[in-house]
Amino acid sequence: MGEALARGYAAPGQTIAVVGRNGERLAQVAAAVEAKGAKSSQGQVDVTDRAGLEAFVEQFDAEYPIDLVIINAGIFDGRKPGEDIEDLDTSLRVLDTNLTGTLTTLHAVLPGMRRRGRGHIVLMSSLAGLTPIGGGLGYSASKAAVVFYGLGLKQLLHPMGIRVTVACPGFVETPITDRHLGWQPFRISPDAAARKIIRGIQCHRAIVAFPLVLHVMTRVAILMPDFVRRIVGRVFSCHAAAGETKMSGKALPSLAPGE
């Protein structure tokens, strides 16, 4: 998703920073961005590394004032095959990356935007943040927190000239959904998802959620009787594949004046 979004914004006159743990993948994304005429900067840092992330953002923002930040890094994990519920370590690891990492990135970028009185913050949540996935409790909880933090933040930053959008995609073909062992209806490509998110950002929407059918289902599910939610939960029951979780990258595009 981070790569698709970075490519979606890449164009002559723009400078895009890509941030993530994997140096090889960062180099690939940077090359794709530059092939479309944009300038790029690479930050090989984990979002849980607060000092390293803040240092990179501060240096980049000083040279290329950030107009748009897409906070996209995240992992999926949950109960493994044969388990009834995920263990505590799994929940804490997911929350640390998906929630703490998101807030760390946000607050690294926010001071510069507040000084300039402009900017757009995009927080990557999920439809799982609107109704829980029983097989990924920590994941659903982290994404729900991102939704409510983002919507509350939008109210506070609007008078300052800073926009906030929360993206809630459904199933997208990424390493995260590769770890999701369960039914994945309406799964789409990262490029298709990126196009939907970019359109929502351009329209200044508070929430960009898709596909429509699943979005409506998540909204209605919270109002359903508990026995109906349990039935739906069994239909969407899942486990997480064994092995290390993978983190997506994120883009910190700094658009040239007038772009």
TIZA-661502 format. One line per 2 residues: number of its first residue (from 0); their letters; for each residue x, y, z of N, C-alpha, C. Coordinates in Angstrom, 3 decimals. Example, Ala and Ser with C-alpha at 12.3 -4.5 7.8 and 13.67 -1.06 7.14 Angstrom:
REM residues 2
0) as) 13.190:-5.690:7.800:12.300:-4.500:7.800:13.200:-3.300:7.800  12.850:-2.250:7.080:13.670:-1.060:7.140:12.900:0.030:7.870;
This chain:
REM residues 259
0) mg) 0.827:-1.195:0.000:0.000:0.000:0.000:0.871:1.258:0.000  1.904:1.270:0.821:2.788:2.427:0.861:3.424:2.686:-0.488;
2) ea) 3.875:1.600:-1.137:4.485:1.742:-2.460:3.472:2.264:-3.476  2.276:1.687:-3.481:1.246:2.095:-4.438:0.869:3.563:-4.234;
4) la) 0.765:3.999:-2.996:0.425:5.396:-2.723:1.556:6.328:-3.128  2.792:5.923:-2.870:3.932:6.748:-3.264:3.979:6.901:-4.780;
6) rg) 3.757:5.801:-5.499:3.739:5.879:-6.958:2.570:6.717:-7.456  1.449:6.638:-6.737:0.285:7.406:-7.135:0.495:8.904:-7.036;
8) ya) 1.353:9.334:-6.117:1.618:10.760:-5.948:2.868:11.220:-6.694  3.656:10.279:-7.196:4.914:10.642:-7.852:4.668:11.358:-9.166;
10) ap) 5.307:12.510:-9.324:5.198:13.305:-10.539:6.301:14.363:-10.496  6.675:14.897:-11.636:7.685:15.964:-11.640:7.268:17.119:-10.736;
12) gq) 8.225:17.648:-9.992:7.957:18.775:-9.104:7.593:18.378:-7.694  7.504:17.070:-7.424:7.169:16.605:-6.090:8.345:15.861:-5.469;
14) ti) 8.441:15.940:-4.170:9.468:15.204:-3.427:8.772:14.293:-2.439  9.114:13.011:-2.481:8.429:12.023:-1.662:9.447:11.272:-0.805;
16) av) 9.199:11.243:0.485:10.007:10.436:1.392:9.294:9.119:1.636  10.035:8.029:1.558:9.477:6.716:1.872:10.224:6.167:3.081;
18) vg) 9.458:5.644:4.013:10.023:5.219:5.291:9.624:3.783:5.580  10.552:2.982:6.072:10.253:1.600:6.427:11.498:0.906:6.959;
20) rn) 11.339:-0.357:7.334:12.459:-1.095:7.916:13.392:-1.695:6.883  12.850:-2.084:5.715:13.584:-2.875:4.736:14.267:-1.954:3.722;
22) ge) 15.595:-1.873:3.815:16.343:-0.984:2.940:16.214:-1.342:1.471  16.190:-2.629:1.158:16.068:-3.066:-0.231:14.720:-2.646:-0.821;
24) rl) 13.656:-2.832:-0.054:12.329:-2.440:-0.528:12.234:-0.918:-0.666  12.844:-0.191:0.265:12.834:1.269:0.170:13.500:1.731:-1.121;
26) aq) 14.614:1.100:-1.461:15.326:1.468:-2.684:14.462:1.200:-3.911  13.701:0.107:-3.900:12.818:-0.215:-5.024:11.716:0.825:-5.169;
28) va) 11.137:1.209:-4.044:10.061:2.210:-4.090:10.612:3.557:-4.534  11.782:3.920:-4.024:12.396:5.189:-4.417:12.669:5.214:-5.920;
30) aa) 13.134:4.096:-6.457:13.400:4.018:-7.899:12.107:4.174:-8.699  11.023:3.581:-8.212:9.727:3.698:-8.903:9.230:5.134:-8.874;
32) ve) 9.440:5.804:-7.751:9.029:7.208:-7.615:9.833:8.091:-8.569  11.135:7.862:-8.599:12.007:8.676:-9.445:11.753:8.420:-10.919;
34) ak) 11.337:7.195:-11.273:11.028:6.878:-12.665:9.854:7.692:-13.187  9.022:8.193:-12.271:7.872:9.021:-12.662:8.194:10.510:-12.566;
36) ga) 9.470:10.827:-12.346:9.894:12.219:-12.376:9.965:12.929:-11.048  9.625:12.246:-9.963:9.660:12.876:-8.638:11.032:12.695:-8.000;
38) ks) 11.340:13.534:-7.040:12.520:13.341:-6.209:12.130:12.447:-5.033  13.105:11.743:-4.475:12.789:10.849:-3.360:13.832:10.956:-2.263;
40) sq) 13.399:10.562:-1.066:14.280:10.465:0.090:13.902:9.198:0.841  14.909:8.482:1.333:14.652:7.208:1.993:15.006:7.292:3.471;
42) gq) 14.104:6.770:4.297:14.349:6.720:5.730:14.208:5.291:6.222  15.321:4.611:6.428:15.269:3.235:6.909:15.183:3.249:8.436;
44) vd) 13.959:3.242:8.923:13.730:3.336:10.363:12.415:2.654:10.701  12.355:2.038:11.845:11.147:1.387:12.336:10.273:2.438:13.022;
46) vt) 8.959:2.369:12.806:8.074:3.359:13.429:8.062:3.246:14.947  8.524:2.127:15.487:8.603:2.006:16.939:9.884:2.632:17.492;
48) dr) 10.784:3.078:16.590:12.016:3.767:16.982:11.721:5.264:17.000  11.249:5.754:18.120:10.782:7.141:18.201:11.879:8.136:17.877;
50) ag) 13.053:7.959:18.461:14.131:8.921:18.247:14.567:8.929:16.782  14.717:7.748:16.202:15.147:7.670:14.808:14.121:8.259:13.860;
52) le) 12.856:7.992:14.114:11.790:8.510:13.250:11.705:10.023:13.354  11.750:10.537:14.574:11.657:11.994:14.761:12.833:12.699:14.100;
54) af) 14.027:12.104:14.173:15.203:12.715:13.559:15.064:12.767:12.041  14.585:11.689:11.445:14.423:11.676:9.990:13.376:12.697:9.554;
56) ve) 12.228:12.706:10.230:11.150:13.619:9.854:11.607:15.067:10.003  12.280:15.380:11.088:12.737:16.756:11.320:13.678:17.209:10.215;
58) qf) 14.608:16.333:9.830:15.570:16.691:8.789:14.875:16.865:7.431  13.972:15.942:7.107:13.277:16.020:5.822:12.366:17.240:5.768;
60) da) 11.636:17.490:6.852:10.685:18.590:6.893:11.386:19.939:6.801  12.610:20.014:7.323:13.356:21.271:7.253:13.729:21.605:5.815;
62) ey) 13.995:20.591:5.001:14.378:20.817:3.613:13.176:20.846:2.678  12.212:19.975:2.951:11.009:19.878:2.111:9.781:19.895:3.030;
64) pi) 9.241:21.069:3.334:8.084:21.147:4.245:6.977:20.189:3.825  6.559:19.348:4.743:5.622:18.270:4.435:4.201:18.811:4.337;
66) dl) 3.596:18.612:3.186:2.213:19.017:2.966:1.248:17.864:3.205  1.720:16.642:2.987:0.860:15.469:3.111:1.652:14.327:3.713;
68) vi) 1.127:13.741:4.765:1.743:12.548:5.345:0.726:11.425:5.323  1.145:10.272:4.819:0.300:9.085:4.812:0.922:8.084:5.776;
70) in) 0.287:7.910:6.919:0.838:7.060:7.975:0.261:5.658:7.785  1.055:4.819:7.140:0.552:3.568:6.595:1.186:2.326:7.208;
72) ag) 2.272:2.487:7.942:2.969:1.312:8.459:2.076:0.516:9.400  2.123:-0.802:9.275:1.290:-1.624:10.145:1.550:-3.102:9.958;
74) if) 1.166:-3.902:10.931:1.313:-5.348:10.858:-0.011:-6.009:11.217  -0.163:-7.232:10.767:-1.316:-8.042:11.156:-0.813:-9.296:11.839;
76) dg) -1.401:-9.612:12.967:-1.133:-10.872:13.659:-2.353:-11.177:14.511  -2.459:-12.399:14.951:-3.610:-12.806:15.742:-3.439:-14.224:16.234;
78) rk) -4.555:-14.880:16.477:-4.466:-16.262:16.935:-3.928:-17.135:15.802  -3.123:-18.118:16.181:-2.563:-19.037:15.202:-3.467:-20.254:15.064;
80) pg) -3.323:-21.001:13.959:-4.126:-22.216:13.802:-3.995:-23.116:15.025  -5.119:-23.548:15.559:-5.126:-24.376:16.766:-5.322:-23.588:18.037;
82) ed) -5.234:-22.245:17.963:-5.429:-21.402:19.143:-6.849:-20.843:19.160  -7.392:-20.642:20.359:-8.719:-20.048:20.506:-8.665:-18.527:20.527;
84) ie) -7.559:-17.969:21.029:-7.417:-16.520:21.176:-5.940:-16.188:21.090  -5.630:-15.000:20.575:-4.227:-14.612:20.467:-3.626:-14.374:21.845;
86) dl) -2.321:-14.567:21.967:-1.671:-14.383:23.267:-1.347:-12.902:23.504  -0.975:-12.588:24.726:-0.744:-11.198:25.116:0.387:-10.569:24.320;
88) dt) 1.480:-11.310:24.122:2.612:-10.753:23.388:2.207:-10.331:21.978  1.368:-11.135:21.350:0.899:-10.805:20.003:0.107:-9.508:20.019;
90) sl) -0.839:-9.393:20.943:-1.657:-8.183:21.026:-0.804:-6.943:21.262  0.141:-7.032:22.182:0.967:-5.869:22.509:1.870:-5.483:21.348;
92) rv) 2.402:-6.474:20.637:3.266:-6.177:19.489:2.477:-5.457:18.386  1.272:-5.925:18.113:0.447:-5.295:17.081:0.060:-3.880:17.494;
94) ld) -0.352:-3.706:18.736:-0.732:-2.375:19.219:0.455:-1.417:19.193  1.637:-1.911:19.508:2.823:-1.055:19.540:3.127:-0.494:18.158;
96) tn) 3.029:-1.339:17.141:3.302:-0.874:15.778:2.151:-0.064:15.217  0.955:-0.623:15.263:-0.190:-0.017:14.561:-0.719:1.242:15.227;
98) lt) -0.653:1.299:16.545:-1.174:2.472:17.255:-0.049:3.387:17.718  0.866:2.866:18.517:1.957:3.705:19.015:2.814:4.229:17.868;
100) gt) 3.105:3.356:16.882:3.889:3.790:15.727:3.182:4.865:14.928  1.873:4.738:14.795:1.083:5.753:14.091:1.141:7.093:14.814;
102) lt) 0.951:7.071:16.115:0.956:8.326:16.882:2.349:8.957:16.900  3.378:8.112:16.949:4.745:8.635:16.927:5.017:9.380:15.624;
104) tl) 4.602:8.782:14.516:4.781:9.433:13.218:3.976:10.722:13.144  2.735:10.651:13.565:1.850:11.822:13.528:2.454:12.995:14.285;
106) ha) 2.906:12.746:15.493:3.394:13.849:16.323:4.789:14.305:15.914  5.484:13.506:15.091:6.743:13.981:14.521:6.485:14.993:13.409;
108) vl) 5.401:14.801:12.660:5.073:15.652:11.525:4.264:16.877:11.942  3.450:16.744:12.961:2.477:17.776:13.319:3.068:19.148:13.649;
110) pg) 4.177:19.251:14.385:4.675:20.602:14.723:4.939:21.465:13.494  5.535:20.886:12.454:5.813:21.663:11.243:4.537:22.124:10.569;
112) mr) 3.544:21.257:10.500:2.272:21.634:9.887:1.588:22.739:10.688  1.659:22.661:11.996:1.023:23.685:12.828:1.723:25.034:12.661;
114) rr) 3.045:25.023:12.545:3.769:26.280:12.336:3.354:26.932:11.018  3.184:26.100:9.991:2.850:26.625:8.669:1.346:26.877:8.496;
116) gr) 0.536:26.278:9.363:-0.900:26.461:9.272:-1.532:25.772:8.079  -0.953:24.649:7.662:-1.512:23.891:6.541:-0.945:22.470:6.571;
118) gh) -1.614:21.605:5.831:-1.153:20.219:5.722:-2.324:19.252:5.720  -2.039:18.014:5.374:-3.062:16.979:5.336:-2.466:15.705:5.916;
120) iv) -3.130:15.173:6.921:-2.696:13.948:7.602:-3.640:12.815:7.216  -3.082:11.703:6.774:-3.879:10.533:6.419:-3.460:9.378:7.321;
122) lm) -4.406:8.868:8.091:-4.155:7.742:8.981:-4.750:6.478:8.362  -3.946:5.429:8.274:-4.414:4.187:7.677:-5.010:3.278:8.739;
124) ss) -6.322:3.127:8.684:-7.011:2.190:9.551:-7.453:0.996:8.707  -8.653:0.498:8.926:-9.140:-0.693:8.235:-10.627:-0.822:8.538;
126) la) -11.343:-1.553:7.697:-12.725:-1.880:8.041:-12.779:-2.677:9.342  -11.672:-3.349:9.681:-11.600:-4.070:10.956:-11.627:-3.110:12.131;
128) gl) -11.405:-1.812:11.871:-11.516:-0.818:12.925:-12.943:-0.361:13.154  -13.849:-0.767:12.258:-15.252:-0.403:12.401:-16.078:-1.538:12.978;
130) tp) -15.618:-2.760:12.782:-16.231:-3.931:13.438:-15.130:-4.959:13.631  -15.049:-5.631:14.771:-13.877:-6.435:15.096:-13.775:-7.746:14.326;
132) ig) -12.533:-8.143:14.072:-12.209:-9.470:13.560:-11.818:-10.321:14.758  -12.592:-11.341:15.044:-12.338:-12.139:16.238:-10.977:-12.808:16.253;
134) gg) -10.458:-13.144:15.067:-9.156:-13.807:15.012:-7.991:-12.859:15.123  -8.267:-11.545:15.118:-7.203:-10.546:15.231:-7.631:-9.438:16.168;
136) lg) -7.712:-9.754:17.457:-8.240:-8.799:18.426:-7.367:-7.556:18.535  -6.058:-7.759:18.652:-5.154:-6.615:18.763:-5.183:-5.754:17.513;
138) ys) -5.276:-6.405:16.352:-5.332:-5.666:15.094:-6.590:-4.813:15.032  -7.742:-5.408:15.314:-8.999:-4.663:15.283:-8.981:-3.522:16.291;
140) as) -8.467:-3.791:17.479:-8.420:-2.748:18.513:-7.516:-1.595:18.090  -6.378:-1.921:17.477:-5.454:-0.867:17.046:-6.079:-0.012:15.959;
142) ka) -6.778:-0.648:15.027:-7.379:0.099:13.923:-8.594:0.899:14.392  -9.343:0.394:15.364:-10.453:1.162:15.930:-9.916:2.411:16.626;
144) av) -8.816:2.265:17.342:-8.220:3.417:18.018:-7.764:4.468:17.010  -7.219:4.023:15.885:-6.783:4.955:14.846:-7.976:5.725:14.280;
146) vf) -9.107:5.042:14.066:-10.300:5.702:13.551:-10.738:6.829:14.493  -10.892:6.519:15.758:-11.414:7.511:16.698:-10.401:8.608:17.001;
148) yg) -9.123:8.249:17.046:-8.095:9.272:17.245:-8.110:10.237:16.063  -8.206:9.666:14.857:-8.189:10.503:13.660:-9.389:11.417:13.564;
150) lg) -10.578:10.908:13.866:-11.780:11.736:13.782:-11.777:12.838:14.840  -11.295:12.500:16.026:-11.169:13.525:17.063:-10.126:14.564:16.698;
152) lk) -9.021:14.111:16.134:-7.948:15.013:15.718:-8.443:15.970:14.628  -9.267:15.458:13.733:-9.802:16.288:12.649:-10.544:17.502:13.202;
154) ql) -11.339:17.301:14.233:-12.088:18.403:14.825:-11.150:19.460:15.413  -10.069:19.004:16.037:-9.151:19.932:16.697:-8.271:20.679:15.711;
156) lh) -7.888:20.023:14.607:-6.942:20.641:13.677:-7.605:21.460:12.582  -8.899:21.262:12.381:-9.584:21.986:11.311:-9.427:23.511:11.435;
158) pm) -9.584:24.088:12.634:-9.408:25.543:12.749:-7.976:25.996:12.452  -7.023:25.071:12.480:-5.616:25.415:12.229:-5.247:25.285:10.762;
160) gi) -6.204:24.883:9.923:-5.926:24.726:8.496:-5.347:23.387:8.113  -5.404:22.422:9.024:-4.841:21.095:8.767:-5.973:20.090:8.613;
162) rv) -5.964:19.368:7.516:-7.004:18.379:7.239:-6.569:17.002:7.738  -7.551:16.154:8.051:-7.288:14.782:8.491:-8.239:13.847:7.752;
164) tv) -7.708:12.766:7.229:-8.498:11.723:6.582:-8.123:10.381:7.195  -9.115:9.554:7.469:-8.877:8.191:7.959:-9.283:7.225:6.846;
166) ac) -8.351:6.407:6.405:-8.619:5.422:5.357:-8.945:4.080:5.994  -10.039:3.478:5.551:-10.487:2.181:6.075:-10.704:1.206:4.918;
168) pg) -9.637:0.674:4.349:-9.806:-0.278:3.256:-10.254:-1.639:3.765  -10.821:-2.418:2.851:-11.131:-3.812:3.147:-9.910:-4.667:2.843;
170) fv) -10.111:-5.792:2.174:-9.007:-6.705:1.894:-8.234:-6.245:0.658  -6.933:-6.019:0.845:-6.045:-5.584:-0.231:-4.916:-6.607:-0.355;
172) et) -4.473:-6.851:-1.572:-3.442:-7.860:-1.826:-2.080:-7.369:-1.350  -1.781:-7.591:-0.082:-0.521:-7.171:0.518:0.007:-8.301:1.402;
174) pi) 1.255:-8.182:1.901:1.754:-9.191:2.839:0.877:-9.344:4.084  0.148:-8.285:4.460:-0.737:-8.369:5.622:-1.867:-9.354:5.353;
176) td) -2.531:-9.222:4.201:-3.636:-10.145:3.915:-3.121:-11.535:3.563  -1.856:-11.640:3.149:-1.279:-12.972:2.934:-1.207:-13.738:4.248;
178) rh) -1.091:-13.029:5.356:-1.044:-13.671:6.673:-2.425:-13.982:7.224  -3.445:-13.411:6.589:-4.830:-13.557:7.051:-5.395:-14.851:6.481;
180) lg) -5.545:-15.859:7.334:-6.054:-17.159:6.902:-7.557:-17.196:7.133  -8.302:-16.860:6.114:-9.759:-16.808:6.215:-10.339:-16.222:4.943;
182) wq) -11.660:-16.108:4.903:-12.351:-15.590:3.728:-12.030:-14.116:3.545  -11.719:-13.723:2.314:-11.387:-12.335:2.010:-12.199:-11.863:0.795;
184) pf) -13.458:-11.553:0.992:-14.290:-11.117:-0.137:-13.886:-9.738:-0.659  -14.068:-9.534:-1.957:-13.822:-8.249:-2.619:-12.367:-7.794:-2.483;
186) ri) -11.443:-8.736:-2.425:-10.027:-8.383:-2.312:-9.573:-7.679:-3.588  -8.848:-6.563:-3.431:-8.422:-5.785:-4.588:-6.917:-5.556:-4.554;
188) sp) -6.392:-5.051:-5.652:-4.952:-4.807:-5.763:-4.560:-3.541:-4.999  -3.281:-3.425:-4.624:-2.825:-2.197:-3.952:-3.027:-0.957:-4.807;
190) da) -2.827:-1.068:-6.120:-2.998:0.096:-6.990:-4.455:0.559:-7.004  -5.396:-0.395:-7.057:-6.818:-0.029:-7.037:-7.179:0.626:-5.709;
192) aa) -6.650:0.083:-4.613:-6.918:0.675:-3.300:-6.318:2.075:-3.200  -5.096:2.235:-3.723:-4.435:3.542:-3.665:-5.240:4.596:-4.426;
194) rk) -5.789:4.209:-5.575:-6.586:5.166:-6.352:-7.809:5.632:-5.563  -8.463:4.697:-4.873:-9.632:5.062:-4.071:-9.240:6.006:-2.930;
196) ii) -8.123:5.699:-2.274:-7.678:6.523:-1.154:-7.271:7.915:-1.627  -6.546:7.986:-2.734:-6.111:9.285:-3.257:-7.316:10.134:-3.659;
198) rg) -8.322:9.523:-4.265:-9.536:10.285:-4.607:-10.204:10.832:-3.351  -10.257:10.003:-2.295:-10.842:10.456:-1.039:-10.061:11.593:-0.411;
200) iq) -8.732:11.516:-0.502:-7.887:12.594:0.024:-8.138:13.879:-0.744  -8.198:13.781:-2.073:-8.417:14.962:-2.904:-9.775:15.611:-2.636;
202) ch) -10.749:14.768:-2.240:-12.088:15.291:-1.920:-12.206:15.731:-0.460  -11.110:15.623:0.293:-11.069:16.043:1.692:-12.081:15.269:2.545;
204) ra) -12.254:13.996:2.255:-13.207:13.204:3.020:-12.644:12.828:4.384  -13.509:12.779:5.379:-13.089:12.413:6.735:-12.733:10.932:6.798;
206) iv) -13.560:10.079:6.189:-13.321:8.642:6.152:-13.411:8.166:4.709  -12.415:7.395:4.296:-12.434:6.747:2.989:-12.513:5.248:3.260;
208) af) -13.687:4.670:3.067:-13.913:3.258:3.387:-14.436:2.527:2.155  -13.916:1.339:1.912:-14.315:0.541:0.754:-13.919:-0.926:1.007;
210) pl) -14.562:-1.861:0.291:-15.642:-1.694:-0.681:-16.953:-1.329:0.009  -17.892:-0.790:-0.780:-19.130:-0.257:-0.219:-19.912:-1.323:0.542;
212) vl) -20.008:-2.525:-0.017:-20.810:-3.578:0.623:-20.280:-3.888:2.016  -18.971:-4.085:2.130:-18.396:-4.399:3.440:-18.461:-3.202:4.374;
214) hv) -18.325:-1.997:3.834:-18.428:-0.809:4.675:-19.808:-0.724:5.309  -20.841:-0.928:4.506:-22.207:-0.893:5.037:-22.393:-1.986:6.085;
216) mt) -21.854:-3.186:5.805:-21.979:-4.289:6.760:-21.325:-3.958:8.092  -20.153:-3.310:8.049:-19.478:-2.961:9.307:-20.262:-1.928:10.091;
218) rv) -20.912:-1.003:9.396:-21.704:0.018:10.069:-22.947:-0.585:10.721  -23.566:-1.527:10.006:-24.796:-2.140:10.502:-24.496:-3.160:11.604;
220) ai) -23.354:-3.814:11.505:-23.042:-4.914:12.426:-23.086:-4.493:13.888  -22.627:-3.277:14.168:-22.588:-2.828:15.554:-23.976:-2.681:16.146;
222) lm) -25.001:-2.543:15.288:-26.383:-2.381:15.744:-27.135:-3.708:15.798  -26.516:-4.769:15.305:-27.185:-6.065:15.257:-27.268:-6.702:16.638;
224) pd) -28.241:-7.568:16.870:-28.273:-8.355:18.108:-27.007:-9.208:18.210  -26.645:-9.521:19.423:-25.393:-10.234:19.642:-25.356:-11.582:18.926;
226) fv) -26.473:-12.302:18.876:-26.449:-13.615:18.245:-26.195:-13.494:16.741  -26.655:-12.394:16.125:-26.400:-12.181:14.700:-24.918:-11.870:14.486;
228) rr) -24.341:-11.055:15.362:-22.913:-10.750:15.249:-22.075:-12.008:15.397  -22.494:-12.920:16.257:-21.729:-14.163:16.421:-21.770:-14.994:15.143;
230) iv) -22.909:-15.017:14.475:-23.022:-15.761:13.216:-22.118:-15.137:12.151  -22.185:-13.811:12.036:-21.339:-13.115:11.068:-19.870:-13.312:11.411;
232) gr) -19.564:-13.304:12.711:-18.191:-13.514:13.139:-17.651:-14.865:12.725  -18.508:-15.893:12.751:-18.067:-17.227:12.330:-17.787:-17.258:10.828;
234) vf) -18.588:-16.515:10.069:-18.384:-16.460:8.621:-17.029:-15.829:8.301  -16.663:-14.789:9.034:-15.417:-14.082:8.780:-14.296:-14.517:9.725;
236) sc) -14.464:-15.670:10.349:-13.449:-16.171:11.276:-12.109:-16.344:10.564  -11.028:-16.050:11.261:-9.708:-16.154:10.629:-8.656:-16.534:11.664;
238) ha) -7.493:-16.908:11.149:-6.291:-17.105:11.944:-5.156:-16.352:11.261  -4.054:-16.205:11.954:-2.869:-15.570:11.378:-1.844:-16.636:11.065;
240) aa) -1.213:-16.522:9.918:-0.169:-17.475:9.550:0.994:-17.353:10.517  1.669:-18.454:10.762:2.838:-18.448:11.640:3.978:-17.709:10.967;
242) ge) 4.905:-17.191:11.755:6.058:-16.491:11.216:6.022:-15.022:11.567  7.095:-14.313:11.177:7.229:-12.896:11.497:6.246:-12.067:10.699;
244) tk) 5.652:-11.106:11.346:4.775:-10.175:10.637:5.625:-9.186:9.861  5.058:-8.666:8.784:5.777:-7.719:7.934:5.135:-6.349:8.018;
246) ms) 5.954:-5.336:7.977:5.451:-3.968:8.077:5.443:-3.324:6.707  4.365:-2.653:6.385:4.294:-1.896:5.149:5.078:-0.596:5.305;
248) gk) 5.435:0.013:4.187:6.093:1.308:4.226:5.075:2.426:4.308  5.549:3.644:4.412:4.631:4.778:4.384:5.256:5.891:3.581;
250) al) 4.461:6.717:3.007:4.944:7.817:2.186:4.783:9.122:2.934  5.769:9.987:2.824:5.698:11.341:3.370:5.861:12.297:2.201;
252) ps) 4.834:12.470:1.357:5.010:13.320:0.190:5.068:14.813:0.570  6.005:15.522:0.018:6.061:16.974:0.176:5.826:17.573:-1.197;
254) la) 4.660:18.124:-1.438:4.285:18.615:-2.747:4.873:20.005:-2.976  5.346:20.217:-4.187:5.929:21.511:-4.516:4.864:22.598:-4.463;
256) pg) 5.225:23.849:-4.140:4.228:24.920:-4.076:3.434:25.025:-5.375  2.140:25.128:-5.240:1.282:25.268:-6.401:0.853:23.960:-7.016;
258) e) 1.440:22.853:-6.585:1.066:21.541:-7.137:-0.277:21.110:-6.590;
